[in-house]
Amino acid sequence: MKKQLKALALMLATMAALTGCAGKIRYPSYYTLNIPPASDPPPEENVRSSIAVREFQSPVYLRQGSIVYRRTPEEVGFYEYHRWAADPRAQVTSAVVDHLRASNQFSTVSSYDGRSNADYIFSGRLEKFEEVDYDGEVKVEVAISAQITRVSSGTAVWSNTVSEAATVPQRNVPGVVSQMNKSIDIAMNKLLSTIPFLMANSK
């Protein structure tokens, strides 16, 4: 009888331990970009051209939802429990639309839906958007490319690629996300500042 009671006690203790372990479920942390809104400059006169912005593209590995890191130039890693709450490509697209509207360089700025009758189409690509952990420090690397096409002729009238790299002062994932946010904002402003104003006045 004592043996049976000991066996029962051991079984109950084992089940309690297993239940305790199963209860320790780790949930992902979610992050989002917080790109500052553009400030409006004085309105320009005789602005006649319109532009539509396509949703930004990116390499496939940046579309997985997880925050990306690299331990070597060749190795791509994904944080299992640190993910984007919203697609960075969509957020960058929205920020570009906002900045182009605020620039007053175009009569109208819209998101491209495949049926736009805009004079120009803005197409962008998020080339890099990742944490870099080699060379003895933790950094963030961002690269954006874009071009503007004149719809009437189908020719590219402007293109550029910019990159931004910065050391992460706070070596944890929230610190990485914070630096990503700053770097994407800097890179985007650098990119948009090179758009020639001449195209805004011609169709």
Helices and strands as residue ranges (DSSP letters): H 2-23, E 29-31, E 50-53, G 60-63, E 66-70, E 77-84, H 88-103, E 108-111, E 120-132, E 139-150, E 155-167, H 173-192, G 197-201
